[in-house]
Amino acid sequence: MDISKTKTSLLASLQSKKMRLRHGLFIVEGEKSVRDTLGAFELADIVATGRWIETADGFPGVSSDRILTASDGAIRKISSLSTPPEVLAVYRLPKDDEDGEPVLDKDGLHLLLDGIQDPGNLGTIIRTADWFGFNRVYASRDTADVFNPKTVQATMGSLRHVKVVYTDLSGLIMRSGVTDVYGTMLEGHDMFEAKLGHTGVIVMGNEGNGLSEEIRRLVSRPLLIPPYDSGSHAESLNVAVATGIVLAAFRNIKG
C-alpha cells in the first residue's frame, strides 16, 4: 500500500516532542535499528521505498500489508537524517508502567543523568549504559527526550535494552536512602585513585553547567576524570565520552 500524503505529514511531524506525545508515536530509522528494536515496542507501520521492498528480505513476523511504500521524497520528508534511510519503523510510545515514585535498590549501582540537553549525547549514553550492563537509566525531567529522533538514532538499537525513567533526581536519591552518591565535578578526587564501590549512584551532569546545585549538595563522593597532561589540554570532556570512562572504571572494580 502506498503511503498517503496525510500519513506522510503526520509522520514528518513526529520530529516534534509535542506531536510525538499527541499521536503516541515515534520513529526508528534504518534497517539495522529497525531489526534491533522489532518486538521491543508495539509496531504501527513500516515505511520503505519500493527499491527496499523489492530487494530486501523483509522483517520476521511483519506481514507485507504492514509495510507502506513511500517515494524518496516522502521518506526524505519523514526522516530526521541528512541521508534518509530506505526503511523506517513507526512505533507506539510505550506506556509508563512505573507504579508510584521509583525507588533505587541500595544494593545496586545506578546511572543518573542531570539535565543532559543534547539528544545525540543522550543516545550515546544509553548505548554506553547498555554496553556496561545498565538496563535502566534515571533522568531529570529537563533531560532531552529519549524518543527524539536524534536520540533514537544514537542509541543504535539499545533502546530495546535500556529503559529511561524521568523523575526528580534529588527526591529519588533521598527517598532511596543512598549514601554513596558519585558525581563528576572539577573539584572532585582523581577517580583513578579514589576507592570506588559496587553500589550507589553515579550522576552525570549538563554539558555546559555540570551538576545542578540541588544535586551537588547530595554528592558525597565527588570525582574528577584527570587529564593526561596537567599542562595543555582540552577545556572539558564530552559528557557521553566522560560517561563511558566513568562506567568503565566502576565495572573494572575487583573483588
PAZAPA-4460 file (N, C-alpha, C; in steps of 0.05 Angstrom, whole numbers, plus 32768, in hexadecimal, padded with zeros to 4 digits):
% residues 255
    n_x    n_y    n_z   ca_x   ca_y   ca_z    c_x    c_y    c_z   seq   type   mol
   8011   7FE8   8000   8000   8000   8000   8012   8019   8000     1      M     A
   800A   802C   7FEF   8019   8045   7FEE   8012   8057   8006     2      D     A
   8026   8064   8011   8021   8077   8027   8012   808F   801D     3      I     A
   7FFF   8099   802C   7FF0   80B1   8024   7FFF   80CA   802B     4      S     A
   7FF6   80E0   801F   8002   80FA   8026   7FFC   8101   8043     5      K     A
   7FE4   80FA   804C   7FDC   8100   8068   7FEE   80F1   807B     6      T     A
   7FF3   80D7   8076   8004   80C7   8087   8021   80D1   8086     7      K     A
   802A   80D9   806F   8045   80E4   806C   8048   80FC   807D     8      T     A
   8035   810E   807C   8036   8127   808C   8035   8121   80AA     9      S     A
   8025   810D   80B2   8023   8106   80CE   803E   80FB   80D8    10      L     A
   804A   80E9   80C8   8064   80DE   80D1   807A   80F2   80D1    11      L     A
   8079   8105   80BE   808D   811B   80BE   808B   812C   80D7    12      A     A
   8073   812F   80E1   806F   813F   80F9   807A   8133   8112    13      S     A
   8081   8119   8111   808A   810B   8129   80A6   8113   8131    14      L     A
   80B3   8124   8122   80CD   812F   812A   80C9   8142   8142    15      Q     A
   80B0   814A   8147   80AA   815B   815D   80A0   814B   8175    16      S     A
   80AA   8150   818D   80A1   8142   81A5   8083   8145   81A9    17      K     A
   8079   815D   81A5   805D   8163   81A8   804C   8150   8197    18      K     A
   8054   814D   817E   8045   813C   816C   8049   811E   8172    19      M     A
   8060   8116   817C   8064   80FA   8184   8051   80F4   819B    20      R     A
   804F   8106   81AE   803C   8101   81C4   801F   8102   81BB    21      L     A
   8019   8114   81A9   7FFD   8116   819F   7FF4   80FD   8191    22      R     A
   8006   80F2   8180   7FFE   80DA   8171   8007   80C0   817E    23      H     A
   8018   80C2   8192   8021   80A9   81A0   8033   8098   818E    24      G     A
   8043   80A5   817D   8054   8097   816A   8070   80A1   816B    25      L     A
   8083   8090   8163   809F   8099   815E   80AA   8088   8147    26      F     A
   80C1   8092   813C   80CC   8085   8125   80E8   807B   812A    27      I     A
   80EE   8064   811F   8109   8058   811F   8112   8055   8102    28      V     A
   8129   8060   80FB   8132   8061   80DF   8149   804E   80D8    29      E     A
   8147   8042   80C1   815D   8031   80B8   8158   8013   80BD    30      G     A
   815F   8002   80AA   8159   7FE6   80AC   8164   7FD9   80C5    31      E     A
   817D   7FDE   80CC   8189   7FD1   80E4   817A   7FD9   80FD    32      K     A
   8175   7FF3   8100   8167   7FFD   8118   814B   7FF2   811A    33      S     A
   813E   7FF0   8103   8123   7FE4   8103   8124   7FC7   810C    34      V     A
   8137   7FB8   8100   8139   7F9C   8108   813F   7F99   8126    35      R     A
   8150   7FAB   8130   8158   7FA9   814C   8141   7FB0   815F    36      D     A
   812E   7FBF   8156   8118   7FC8   8168   80FE   7FBA   8164    37      T     A
   80FB   7FAA   814E   80E2   7F9C   814A   80DD   7F89   8161    38      L     A
   80C4   7F89   816B   80BD   7F79   8181   80C0   7F86   819C    39      G     A
   80D0   7F9C   819D   80D3   7FAA   81B6   80BD   7FBF   81BA    40      A     A
   80B2   7FC8   81A4   809C   7FDC   81A5   8086   7FD3   8193    41      F     A
   806E   7FDE   8197   8057   7FD7   8187   805A   7FE5   816C    42      E     A
   805A   7FD5   8157   805D   7FDF   813C   8044   7FEB   8131    43      L     A
   8046   8003   8125   802F   800F   8117   8032   800B   80F9    44      A     A
   8049   8013   80EE   804D   8010   80D1   806B   800C   80CB    45      D     A
   8070   8000   80B5   808B   8001   80A8   8087   8012   808F    46      I     A
   8099   8025   808B   8099   8036   8073   80B3   8031   8064    47      V     A
   80B1   802B   804A   80C9   8024   803B   80C5   802D   801E    48      A     A
   80DC   8030   8011   80DC   8036   7FF4   80D5   801D   7FE5    49      T     A
   80CC   8020   7FCC   80C6   8009   7FBB   80DF   7FF8   7FB6    50      G     A
   80F6   8005   7FB4   810F   7FF6   7FB0   8115   7FE3   7FC7    51      R     A
   8111   7FED   7FDF   8117   7FDD   7FF7   8103   7FC5   7FF8    52      W     A
   80EA   7FCA   7FF2   80D6   7FB5   7FF3   80DC   7F9F   7FDF    53      I     A
   80E6   7FA7   7FC8   80EB   7F94   7FB2   8104   7F83   7FB8    54      E     A
   8118   7F8F   7FC5   8132   7F82   7FC8   8138   7F76   7FE4    55      T     A
   812B   7F81   7FF9   8131   7F78   8014   8121   7F5F   801B    56      A     A
   8129   7F52   8031   811C   7F3A   803A   8104   7F3F   804C    57      D     A
   80FF   7F59   8051   80E9   7F5F   8063   80F1   7F5B   8080    58      G     A
   80DE   7F5B   8092   80E3   7F57   80AF   80D3   7F3F   80B9    59      F     A
   80DF   7F2E   80C9   80D1   7F17   80D4   80B8   7F1F   80E3    60      P     A
   80A2   7F13   80DD   8089   7F18   80EB   807A   7F30   80E2    61      G     A
   8084   7F3F   80CF   8076   7F56   80C5   806B   7F50   80A9    62      V     A
   8051   7F4F   80A8   8044   7F49   808E   8047   7F60   807B    63      S     A
   8045   7F5A   8061   8049   7F6E   804C   8034   7F84   804E    64      S     A
   801C   7F7E   8058   8007   7F92   8059   800C   7FA7   806F    65      D     A
   8021   7FA2   807F   8028   7FB6   8094   803D   7FCA   8089    66      R     A
   8046   7FC5   8070   805C   7FD6   8065   8050   7FEA   8051    67      I     A
   8055   8003   8056   804C   8018   8044   8062   8020   8031    68      L     A
   805C   8022   8018   806F   802A   8003   8070   8049   8001    69      T     A
   8088   8053   8002   808C   8071   8001   80A0   8078   7FEC    70      A     A
   809C   808F   7FE0   80AF   8099   7FCD   80C8   80A4   7FDC    71      S     A
   80DD   80A9   7FCD   80F5   80B5   7FDA   80EE   80CF   7FE7    72      D     A
   80DD   80DF   7FD9   80D5   80F9   7FE4   80C5   80F7   7FFE    73      G     A
   80B4   80E3   8000   80A4   80DF   8018   80B6   80D6   802F    74      A     A
   80C9   80C3   8029   80DC   80BB   803E   80EC   80D2   8047    75      I     A
   80F5   80E3   8034   8106   80FA   803B   80F6   810D   804E    76      R     A
   80DD   8110   8049   80CC   8121   8059   80C9   8117   8076    77      K     A
   80C6   80FC   8078   80C2   80F0   8092   80DC   80EE   80A2    78      I     A
   80F2   80E9   8094   810C   80E3   80A1   8118   80FC   80AE    79      S     A
   8126   80F7   80C4   8135   810D   80D2   8152   810D   80C9    80      S     A
   815A   80FA   80B8   8176   80F7   80B0   817C   8106   8096    81      L     A
   8195   810F   8094   819D   811D   807C   819E   810A   8064    82      S     A
   81A4   80F1   806A   81A2   80DC   8055   818C   80C8   805E    83      T     A
   8174   80CC   8054   815E   80BB   805D   8162   809E   8057    84      P     A
   8158   808C   8069   815A   806F   8064   8145   8066   8050    85      P     A
   8147   804D   8049   8132   8042   8037   811B   8036   8046    86      E     A
   811E   8032   8060   8109   8027   8070   8109   8032   808C    87      V     A
   80F1   8035   8097   80EF   803E   80B3   80D7   8032   80C0    88      L     A
   80D7   8031   80DA   80C0   8025   80E8   80B3   803B   80F9    89      A     A
   8098   8039   80FA   8088   804B   810B   807E   803A   8122    90      V     A
   8086   8041   813B   807D   8032   8152   806A   8043   8164    91      Y     A
   805B   8036   8174   804A   8043   8187   805B   8049   81A0    92      R     A
   8059   8061   81AB   8067   8067   81C3   8060   8054   81DA    93      L     A
   8073   8049   81E8   806C   8036   81FE   805E   8045   8214    94      P     A
   804C   8037   8221   803D   8043   8238   804F   8042   8250    95      K     A
   804C   8056   8261   805C   8057   827A   8051   8042   828D    96      D     A
   8062   802E   8293   805A   8018   82A4   8065   801B   82C1    97      D     A
   8070   8034   82C7   807A   8038   82E2   8062   803B   82F5    98      E     A
   8063   802C   830B   804E   802C   831F   8057   803F   8335    99      D     A
   804E   8058   8335   8056   806B   8349   8072   8076   8343   100      G     A
   807D   8083   8357   8098   808E   8354   80AD   8078   8355   101      E     A
   80C0   8078   8343   80D5   8063   8342   80E7   8064   835B   102      P     A
   80F1   804D   8362   8103   804B   8379   811B   803A   8370   103      V     A
   8133   8042   8377   814B   8034   836F   8151   801D   8382   104      L     A
   815B   8008   8376   8166   7FF1   8386   8180   7FFA   8392   105      D     A
   8182   7FFB   83AC   819B   8004   83BA   81B2   7FF0   83B5   106      K     A
   81AC   7FD8   83AC   81C1   7FC5   83A7   81CB   7FC5   838A   107      D     A
   81C1   7FD9   837A   81C8   7FDA   835E   81D8   7FF3   8358   108      G     A
   81E2   7FF5   833F   81F0   800C   8335   81DE   8019   8320   109      L     A
   81D9   8033   8321   81C6   8040   8310   81D2   8058   8302   110      H     A
   81C8   805D   82EA   81D1   8074   82DA   81BB   8088   82D9   111      L     A
   81C1   80A1   82E1   81AE   80B7   82E0   81B9   80CE   82CE   112      L     A
   81A7   80DA   82BF   81AF   80EF   82AC   81A1   8109   82B5   113      L     A
   81B1   811D   82BA   81A7   8137   82C5   81A8   814D   82AF   114      D     A
   8192   8150   82A0   8190   8166   828D   81A0   8162   8274   115      G     A
   81A3   814A   826A   81B0   8146   8250   819E   8152   823A   116      I     A
   81A9   8164   822B   8199   8173   8217   819B   8169   81FB   117      Q     A
   81B1   815F   81F3   81B6   8157   81D7   81AB   813B   81D2   118      D     A
   8198   8138   81C0   818C   811E   81BA   81A0   8109   81B2   119      P     A
   81B4   8112   81A2   81C9   80FF   819A   81D9   80F5   81B1   120      G     A
   81E0   8107   81C4   81EE   80FE   81DC   81DD   80EA   81EC   121      N     A
   81C4   80F0   81EF   81B2   80DE   81FE   81B2   80C2   81F1   122      L     A
   81AF   80C2   81D6   81AF   80A8   81C8   81C8   8099   81CC   123      G     A
   81DF   80A6   81CA   81F9   8099   81CE   81FC   808F   81EA   124      T     A
   81F2   809E   81FE   81F4   8095   8219   81E3   807C   821D   125      I     A
   81CB   807B   8211   81BA   8063   8213   81C8   804B   8207   126      I     A
   81D4   804F   81F0   81E3   8039   81E3   81FB   8030   81F5   127      R     A
   8208   8043   8201   821F   803D   8213   8215   802E   822C   128      T     A
   81FF   8037   8237   81F3   802A   824F   81EC   800D   8248   129      A     A
   81E1   8009   8231   81DB   7FEE   8228   81F4   7FDC   8227   130      D     A
   8209   7FE7   821C   8223   7FD9   821A   822D   7FD0   8236   131      W     A
   822A   7FE2   824A   8234   7FDC   8264   821F   7FD0   8277   132      F     A
   8209   7FC6   826C   81F7   7FB6   827C   81E2   7FC5   828C   133      G     A
   81DD   7FDF   8285   81C8   7FEE   8293   81AE   7FEC   8282   134      F     A
   819A   7FDF   828D   8181   7FDC   827E   816C   7FF2   8284   135      N     A
   8174   8004   8296   8162   801A   829D   8174   8033   82A3   136      R     A
   816B   804A   8299   8178   8063   829E   8163   8077   82A8   137      V     A
   816A   8086   82BD   8158   809A   82C8   8161   80B6   82BF   138      Y     A
   814E   80C5   82B5   8154   80E0   82AA   8143   80F5   82B6   139      A     A
   814E   810D   82BA   813F   8124   82C4   812B   812B   82AE   140      S     A
   8116   8138   82B6   8100   813F   82A4   8108   8153   828E   141      R     A
   811F   8161   8293   8128   8174   827E   813D   8168   826C   142      D     A
   8141   814D   826E   8152   813F   825C   8144   813B   8241   143      T     A
   8153   813A   822B   8148   8136   8210   8135   811E   820F   144      A     A
   8122   811F   81FD   810F   810A   81F9   811C   80F1   81ED   145      D     A
   8118   80DA   81FA   8124   80C1   81F0   811A   80BA   81D5   146      V     A
   8102   80C3   81CD   80F6   80BB   81B3   80FA   80D1   819E   147      F     A
   810B   80E5   81A4   8114   80F7   818F   8122   80E7   8179   148      N     A
   811D   80ED   8160   8129   80DD   814A   8147   80DB   814C   149      P     A
   8155   80F1   8155   8172   80F1   8157   817B   80DF   816E   150      K     A
   816B   80DF   8183   8172   80CC   819A   816E   80B0   8191   151      T     A
   8158   80AA   8185   8152   808E   817B   8168   8085   8169   152      V     A
   8171   8096   8156   8185   808E   8143   81A0   8088   8151   153      Q     A
   81A7   8099   8165   81C0   8095   8173   81C1   807D   8185   154      A     A
   81AA   8073   818D   81AA   805B   819E   81B1   8042   818E   155      T     A
   81AF   8042   8174   81B5   802C   8163   81A7   8012   816C   156      M     A
   818E   8014   8173   817F   7FFD   817B   817E   7FF7   8199   157      G     A
   818E   8005   81A9   818F   7FFF   81C5   8176   8007   81D4   158      S     A
   8164   8016   81C7   814A   801B   81D4   813C   8002   81DB   159      L     A
   8142   7FEC   81CD   8136   7FD3   81D3   813D   7FC8   81EF   160      R     A
   8155   7FD0   81F8   815F   7FC4   8211   8160   7FD8   8228   161      H     A
   815E   7FF2   8223   8162   8006   8238   8148   8017   823B   162      V     A
   813C   8017   8252   8125   8027   8257   812E   8041   8264   163      K     A
   8124   8058   825A   812A   8072   8266   8112   807B   8277   164      V     A
   8117   8080   8290   8102   8089   82A2   8106   80A6   82A9   165      V     A
   80F3   80B7   82A3   80F5   80D4   82A9   80E9   80D9   82C4   166      Y     A
   80F8   80E6   82D6   80EF   80EA   82F1   80FE   8101   82FE   167      T     A
   80F6   8109   8316   8105   811C   8326   811D   810E   8332   168      D     A
   8135   8114   8329   814C   8105   8332   8152   8108   8350   169      L     A
   8150   8120   835A   8156   8125   8376   8142   8115   8387   170      S     A
   8129   8115   8380   8115   8106   838E   811B   80E8   838D   171      G     A
   8123   80DF   8376   812A   80C3   8372   8140   80BB   8384   172      L     A
   8155   80CB   8386   816D   80C4   8396   8165   80C4   83B4   173      I     A
   8157   80D9   83BD   8150   80DA   83D9   813B   80C5   83E1   174      M     A
   8128   80C0   83D0   8113   80AC   83D5   8120   8090   83D7   175      R     A
   8135   808B   83C8   8141   8071   83C7   8155   806C   83DD   176      S     A
   815D   8082   83EB   8170   807F   8400   818C   8077   83F7   177      G     A
   8194   807F   83DF   81AE   8079   83D5   81C3   808B   83E1   178      V     A
   81D9   8080   83EB   81ED   8090   83F8   8205   8096   83E6   179      T     A
   820C   8084   83D4   8222   8088   83C2   8217   8094   83A8   180      D     A
   821A   80AF   83A6   8211   80BE   838F   822A   80C8   8381   181      V     A
   8231   80BC   836A   8249   80C4   835B   8240   80D9   8346   182      Y     A
   824E   80EF   8345   8249   8104   8332   8262   810E   8326   183      G     A
   8263   8112   830C   827B   811C   82FF   827B   813B   8300   184      T     A
   8291   8146   830A   8294   8163   830C   82B1   816A   830D   185      M     A
   82B8   8183   8306   82D3   818B   8305   82E2   818A   831F   186      L     A
   82D3   818E   8335   82E0   818D   834F   82DF   8171   835C   187      E     A
   82D9   815D   834B   82D8   8141   8355   82F3   8135   8359   188      G     A
   82F4   811D   8364   830C   810D   8368   8312   80FD   834F   189      H     A
   832C   80FA   8349   8335   80EA   8332   8327   80CF   8333   190      D     A
   8316   80C9   8320   8306   80B0   8321   8317   8097   831E   191      M     A
   832F   809A   8314   8340   8082   8311   8350   807C   832A   192      F     A
   834E   808F   833D   835B   808A   8357   8346   8087   836D   193      E     A
   832D   808F   8368   8318   808D   837C   830F   8070   837F   194      A     A
   8305   806A   8396   82FA   804F   839B   82DD   804F   8392   195      K     A
   82D7   8040   837D   82BC   803F   8372   82AE   8026   837D   196      L     A
   8294   8028   8380   8285   8012   838B   8273   8005   8376   197      G     A
   8268   7FEE   837D   8256   7FDE   836C   823A   7FE8   836D   198      H     A
   8234   7FFA   8380   8218   8003   8383   8218   8022   8384   199      T     A
   8200   802D   8381   81FD   804A   8383   81F2   8055   8369   200      G     A
   81F5   806F   8365   81EB   807C   834C   8202   808C   8340   201      V     A
   8203   808C   8326   8215   809C   8316   8205   80B1   8308   202      I     A
   820B   80CB   830D   81FB   80E0   8300   820D   80EF   82EC   203      V     A
   8204   80F1   82D4   8212   8100   82BF   8201   811A   82B9   204      M     A
   820F   8130   82B6   8202   814A   82B5   8200   8156   8299   205      G     A
   81F3   816D   8298   81EE   817C   8280   8208   8182   8271   206      N     A
   8206   8183   8256   821D   8187   8245   822D   81A1   824B   207      E     A
   821E   81B7   8251   822C   81D0   8256   822F   81D7   8273   208      G     A
   821C   81D0   8284   821C   81D9   829F   8222   81C3   82B4   209      N     A
   8225   81AB   82AB   822A   8195   82BE   8212   818E   82CE   210      G     A
   8217   8185   82E7   8201   817E   82F9   81F2   8196   8303   211      L     A
   81D8   8194   8306   81C8   81A9   8312   81CF   81AD   832F   212      S     A
   81CA   81C4   8339   81D0   81CA   8356   81C2   81B6   8368   213      E     A
   81A9   81B0   8361   8199   819E   8371   81A6   8183   8374   214      E     A
   81B1   8179   835E   81BF   815F   835E   81DA   8161   836B   215      I     A
   81E8   8177   8366   8203   817A   8372   8202   8177   8390   216      R     A
   81ED   8181   839C   81EA   8180   83B9   81E7   8163   83C3   217      R     A
   81DF   8151   83B2   81DB   8135   83BA   81F3   8124   83B3   218      L     A
   8206   812E   83A4   821D   811E   839C   8230   811A   83B4   219      V     A
   8234   8101   83BB   8246   80FB   83D1   8262   80F1   83C8   220      S     A
   8263   80E9   83AE   827C   80DF   83A3   8283   80EE   8389   221      R     A
   828C   8107   838A   8293   8116   8371   82AB   8109   8363   222      P     A
   82A8   8107   8349   82BD   80FA   8339   82C6   810D   8322   223      L     A
   82DF   810A   831B   82EB   8119   8305   82F8   8105   82F2   224      L     A
   82F2   8108   82D8   8302   80F9   82C4   831A   810A   82BD   225      I     A
   8332   8102   82C6   8349   8114   82C3   8353   8114   82A6   226      P     A
   835C   812B   829C   8368   812B   8282   8383   811D   8282   227      P     A
   838C   8113   826B   83A5   8105   826A   83BC   8118   8270   228      Y     A
   83BA   8130   8265   83CF   8144   8268   83C4   815B   8278   229      D     A
   83D0   8161   828F   83C5   8177   82A0   83CA   8192   8294   230      S     A
   83D9   8193   827E   83DF   81AD   8271   83C9   81B3   825D   231      G     A
   83D0   81B0   8244   83BD   81B7   822E   83AB   81A0   8228   232      S     A
   8391   81A5   8229   837D   8190   8223   8362   819D   821C   233      H     A
   834F   818D   8212   8335   8198   820B   8327   81A3   8224   234      A     A
   8315   81B6   8220   8308   81C2   8237   82F7   81AE   8247   235      E     A
   82EA   819C   8238   82D8   8189   8245   82D4   8171   8234   236      S     A
   82C8   815C   823F   82C1   8144   8230   82A4   8145   8228   237      L     A
   829D   813A   8211   8281   8135   820A   8275   8123   821F   238      N     A
   825C   8129   8227   824F   811A   823D   824B   80FD   8236   239      V     A
   8246   80F7   821D   8242   80DB   8215   825D   80CC   8218   240      A     A
   8273   80D8   820F   828D   80CC   8212   8294   80C9   822F   241      V     A
   828F   80DE   823F   8294   80DC   825C   8284   80C6   8269   242      A     A
   826B   80C2   8261   825B   80AD   826C   8268   8092   8266   243      T     A
   8272   808E   824E   827F   8075   8247   8297   806F   8258   244      G     A
   82A7   8084   825D   82BF   8081   826E   82B7   8079   828B   245      I     A
   82A3   8088   8295   829B   8083   82B1   828F   8067   82B4   246      V     A
   827D   805F   82A2   8271   8044   82A4   8286   802E   82A1   247      L     A
   829A   8032   828F   82AF   801F   828C   82BF   801B   82A6   248      A     A
   82C4   8032   82B4   82D3   8031   82CD   82C3   8021   82E3   249      A     A
   82A9   8026   82E4   8299   8018   82F8   8297   7FFB   82F2   250      F     A
   8294   7FF4   82D9   8291   7FD8   82D1   82AC   7FC9   82D3   251      R     A
   82C2   7FD7   82D7   82DC   7FCB   82D9   82E4   7FC6   82F6   252      N     A
   82D2   7FCC   8309   82D7   7FC8   8325   82DB   7FAA   832B   253      I     A
   82F0   7FA3   8338   82F5   7F87   833F   82EB   7F81   835B   254      K     A
   82E3   7F68   835E   82DB   7F5F   8379   82BE   7F64   837E   255      G     A
***
